[in-house]
Amino acid sequence: MSGGKSRLSKWLAIFLVSILLLSQTGCWSFRGMKQLAIVMGVGIDKVPGTDEIEVTVQIVKPGATFVGQEGGGLGGSETKPVWVASARGRTISEAQRRLNLKSSREIYWAHCIFLVLGEELARQGVDDVLDFFLRGPQPREFMWIMVARGTAKQILTAEPELEKIPAQAIGFLTRSKAGHAVMLKDFVKQVVTPGAGATASLLELTTAIEGEDQEDGQKPKEVKMVGVAVFRQAKLVGFLDETETRGLMWLQGEVVRGVVTIPSPEKKEGRISINIYRSRTKVIPEIHDGMLKIKVEIDTEGDLAEEQGPDDASQPAVIEEINQYMASQIEERCQLALQKAQTDLQTDVFGFGEAVHRRYPQEWKLLKNRWEDEFPKVPVEVTVNAQIRRTGLMTKPIFKKIQSLKS
Amino acid sequence: MFGFFRILKKAVTYSSRGQSKQKQRTADPGQPEQQALSKSLPTNLRQIKEILAGCADVVYREFVIAQKDEIRAVLIYVDGMIDKGQASFQIMKTLMMDISMVEEGERINPHNVLETVVERALTIHQLEQYHNLPDVINGILDGDIALLIDGYATALLCGARAWESRSVEEPTSESVVRGPREGFVETLRTNITQVRRRIKSPDLKVMMLKIGRYTRTDVALMYIRGIADEKLVAEVKSRLQQVQVDGVLESGYLEELIEDRPGSIFAQIKRTERPDKACADLLEGKVAILVDGTPFAMTVPLLFTAELQSAEDYYERYYYGSAIRMVRFLAMVLALTLSSVYIAIVSFHQEMLPTPLLIRVAGQREAVPLPVIMETILMEMVFEILREAGVRLPRQVGQAVSIVGGLVMGDAAVRAGLVAPTTVIVVALSGISSFAIAGYSAAISIRLLRFPMMVAGGTLGLFGVMAVIIAIFIHLASLRSFGVPYLSPVAPLTLRDLKDATNRAPWWAMRTRPRVIGYRNPQRQAPNLKPGRPAEQSQKQKTASASHRYRRQRGE
């Protein structure tokens, strides 16, 4: 009897203790979904004339995005799906605390898609503000880092129309690989690599229909990737424009999809566009007699997308000619980017230093400290091997006959 | 509590000790005391009537054998348990009228009447002689016809049992598309026959036991000699013999009295309604326990993997059999973890959701008043209520319950903003998943375990979910079913037996029996049974010679 009783009471005690323990903890890390202010995008600006920064966050309003749900009562109403708020502080945490004073929910960083930095702040250096995003467990290192021409705040208040949530629209700009996009983790890696320059995509406000802007009373509310912001030692030093950005992407082996347009071999005013679908870039540093030279080999393949000229793409000779034009076109873009980086910005944004480091670790030890001075003088040789694989659904241009009749 | 049982057990063993070891139907206490029959019919009749006083369903039919000598006799039986035609024609007509044909050679007299009746007159195929009063009483209550003749201290028990019983029907709890449609029924004799008909071997042994002081339920223990482990058979038998209860109305009574770990939430004895499944288990070396009045056979030992296996896996093509087992496995994982992981992620780990999904889920939660843990647990309870209501009600009404309860209520709850649609999906999916587990008892255990999982998920997050899962695994790994590790062949790992665990190997590859069960006779079939095209002569020959060698080894 007694044995059974004590066993029973032992289990009862364990049960009661565990119940008590569970209730005493009070679910300390519990976060109800309704208590979360999910930050989708964050912008940081310098407050002119003070040492404060201004943090602007775009917070999603989950209820408002849930349109079309019966009983939700929000369907069709013109509620904005996001709430944009900003606060100032000397550090981001201070600003966040002030934000919490006007936000009914707790600021939650885990789903932040991108971080956009104001131009002014970027020029003064971004290392101080990045610490918060690397240290905290919530913000992800996978967020995109971007620089705004002007203030970051205006990018966050823009209202791109294609996506319901503006931050998502801005984040998704990177999806098509049309522009140069950098993740926070890669940016930081570039910043801390000695001698290397860092890049971030450059954003600008624009209108959906080009040329139609302020005169119509329309505020530009779309966001566009206009190029690349170049950093040296965490400070913004300059920008690459659209073409130079393409060159940068070729040199970094980043082009996965893109269009190359070349003049028609036969009739020079016509143009041919080629859809790039595969490309590979090899950076090979070489040291001969103490002289460093960097060879870049680009292999690329593409499909014929558009042809205005009369060239007969079924002829191997024509294809060969197109290949060469294509190669020279790509090389030209690379040269533009190289020139800008080497002479104007004097910053190694291509990661050549790292390539040298990998190939010649011993020599790099000497080179490392004067790489910034060395980089502008390094000769770079770009070889492009371009191939057309498919000519689309047509081989001969169908308008060729008309043109031959005309002449 | 346990002490009380111990005292009871002691008392029982004491009282049953010292009883005569001669042929007797029962050794249970509470039965009429051992007493020999008297030679005088009126004395016997009086005593029997005394014992069976108040049993209005017992019929006494007194008559006279062989009119010249006026030998009195009496038939005693329970009305409704015998075949009345046999009683009238095979017994009474024979003894009262046809016996005169026997009389031609030698006159029937009080001294030879018993021999004559047994050897020449009674055309009853099953006839036994008893000399003790309790045996006679028990025989009568079992459904035999007792024939007592004046002048003999012997009762003849004529087997003419016949009572209303359900005919063999399709098993409802384990239906298959391809496979036999026969299921076990409530009559033990029919069930044993169904097994015997499938295994026509002298090695199929049937051991009969009677369990239950009042019900005296027939229990059959079946095994195949040479495959089943003798130690296992002895263990099962001794555990069954230790059971001293008032009655066994369903095999579930016995199940709880003979399993290894009665405190476990998991069943350690397999139950099946399908004779083919029971036979398959016997052929693996398991022992089957059939209980009268129960249309289920119990087989031991049970491995957990068996809960994910259906009879059809073995009848359909092995690709399908393997794929559907994976589906069941997935269903089991979903049934156990889905709701708790959902609670944990929504309350603690929002960063684990993809952003669009998070926004969607958060949007749904905006309008919902309850925290997710309350909501999910309540919905799971509602689901359990609906399921229970549907099971208990007649089939036609049951469907209405599921429609009204599931469709109307679920939809209305979502529209009213009381419950988030995601919760409804999660609860419905985890509920449906629990139905996809083949073993009914495993499904019940998993449905129950879902609730502690949800509490852990709601209080400690994924950490809590993991803790409960680990606890379950520790328990499962320590569990034994009649000494056999429950998680075998996964833990301890037997690579060879994985062929029939999570997937089903083709039959020609099922060469060996499960190691932990059929190790005494591991080879199940001849090697190289994989069929091929007729053109592959050499392969064919190889197969033929191999199977010939196998047969020679077996001495066939």
Interface residues (C-beta under 8 A of the other chain):
Chain A: M1 S2 G3 G4 K5 L8 L22 T25 C27 S29 F30 R31 G32 M33 K34 L36 I38 M40 V60 P62 G63 A64 T65 F66 Q69 E70 G71 G72 Y108 A110 H111 I113 Q138 R140 I165 Q168
Chain B: M1 F2 G3 F4 V346 S347 F348 Q350 E351 T355 P356 L358 I359 R360 V361 A362 G363 Q364 R365 E366 A367 P371 V372 V414 R415 A416 G417 V455 G458 T459 L460 G461
